[in-house]
Structures are given as structure tokens and as C-alpha cells.
Amino acid sequence: MTVEPREYREIPIGQIDADDDTFLISYPRVDESLRLSVSQLGLLNPLSVRRTNGGKLQMIAGFKRLSACLENKTKKVPALIYPEW
């Protein structure tokens, strides 16, 4: 089964449930070189998220990028938004 994203857009970072690590498979979450890159160049690849029943966005992929954005106090991030499955 292939699930295509519904939309691509910039979303407020506060809409993402940063504590939900259901799909997290890599450690550590904080990567200093990535944080510096994001602060200098911005986020080059969008996060992948899906909407949950509660209306929050659940991370699918991009946990390190999300952590870098949170550390840099980024307000909005580009995201591919997938439907709930």
C-alpha cells in the first residue's frame, strides 16, 4: 500500500507533537552540524507528518530536522502532510 501526501505547505512548528516518537528509529535526536546547517540555510527537505484524530500532527520522518528547528526557534517548517492511516 502506498500513501501519497495530501499537501505540501509551511506549518507552524507548534502544531507538531514533538513528544510523539512512534516512528523514531535513529539516535541521537540532536545533531550540531545539522542545527548549524538549518540555521544558515533553512530546512532544505520537508518534514513528513500525518494528522491524528486529536488534530495534532504526528511526525513520520525528519525527527533530527525537527529537533534542529526547535533548537533554532524556527516558527514555521515545510512539511508533507499525509492522511491518517
Secondary structure as the mmCIF struct_conf table of DSSP 4:
data_model
#
loop_
_struct_conf.conf_type_id
_struct_conf.id
_struct_conf.beg_label_comp_id
_struct_conf.beg_label_asym_id
_struct_conf.beg_label_seq_id
_struct_conf.end_label_comp_id
_struct_conf.end_label_asym_id
_struct_conf.end_label_seq_id
BEND BEND1 ARG A 6 ARG A 6
STRN STRN1 GLU A 7 PRO A 12
HELX_RH_3T_P HELX_RH_3T_P1 ILE A 13 GLN A 15
STRN STRN2 ILE A 16 ILE A 16
TURN_TY1_P TURN_TY1_P1 ALA A 18 ASP A 19
TURN_TY1_P TURN_TY1_P2 THR A 22 PHE A 23
BEND BEND2 TYR A 27 TYR A 27
BEND BEND3 ARG A 29 ARG A 29
HELX_RH_AL_P HELX_RH_AL_P1 GLU A 32 LEU A 41
BEND BEND4 ASN A 45 ASN A 45
STRN STRN3 LEU A 47 ARG A 51
TURN_TY1_P TURN_TY1_P3 ASN A 53 GLY A 54
BEND BEND5 GLY A 55 GLY A 55
HELX_LH_PP_P HELX_LH_PP_P1 LYS A 56 LYS A 56
STRN STRN4 LEU A 57 ALA A 61
HELX_RH_AL_P HELX_RH_AL_P2 PHE A 63 GLU A 71
TURN_TY1_P TURN_TY1_P4 ASN A 72 LYS A 73
BEND BEND6 LYS A 75 LYS A 75
STRN STRN5 LYS A 76 TYR A 82
HELX_LH_PP_P HELX_LH_PP_P2 PRO A 83 GLU A 84
#
